[in-house]
């Protein structure tokens, strides 16, 4: 039995007279002990899915189970065996670190000492600040406290909604290290993130956009499915270069990627022909080299095919 099973889940919102489909027939399964990522930009529907799976929202149609319990019929059971860390810091800011942790332990009729082994590697990092009010903590420390509170009752499944948004690079790395350690203790983890580079840190991922899942698989499987040559191109006038690239009929797509533009070729490319084309349009100085696709490139290709 899967730890999480989602089948044709639909969620709609009314905005004036218009109906917005936040989640459109989403289906996926998460194995027990798996670290599963839902990757997509803001507005993709990630938070709506997490709120339905944690019984905070009712679906309009479709269904799902968490640890074998139905998200509608068995909502009370689910609330006892899942941990949820929402995207926004939602702990009591006027309570200290220690008071927040004890409060959440009390809600679940447990104690900090009972499940301390589960959180100790995380809590030791914030213990020096245990008498500080939660609202006065740094972003990284707030993140660690929220994770401790979500784990204090030893959940079967842990839901983390964009947990690394707005924190520094060091805190992001530390957080993912913590997740890997938790997975080794048998906890199933679902994490959503807009950061494409975090996909490689998951066992499997679902790439999501505008309420739909475009593909699922291991990061390596998704990258291997990329079936075009991809080039990185750079010149002095990057904006003008992008316009020129998009006008060439040998190119399927072109988009900015860091300090380069990534160019998806329709067929096998001839670098000499490409240089001639760029030279004829005023970009003889262009730096061109082949690159290995990333998850972000795969996402962009899927978006391109979706709009074709």
PyMOL commands that set and color helices and strands:
alter all, ss='L'
color gray80, all
select helices_A, chain A and resi 46-53+75-81+97-107+116-129+134-136+139-151+169-184+196-201+219-224+238-247+271-280+295-307
alter helices_A, ss='H'
color red, helices_A
select strands_A, chain A and resi 4-15+18-30+35-39+61-66+69-70+82-85+157-161+188-193+204-209+212-217+230-234+251-257+260-265+287-290
alter strands_A, ss='S'
color yellow, strands_A
deselect
rebuild
show_as cartoon
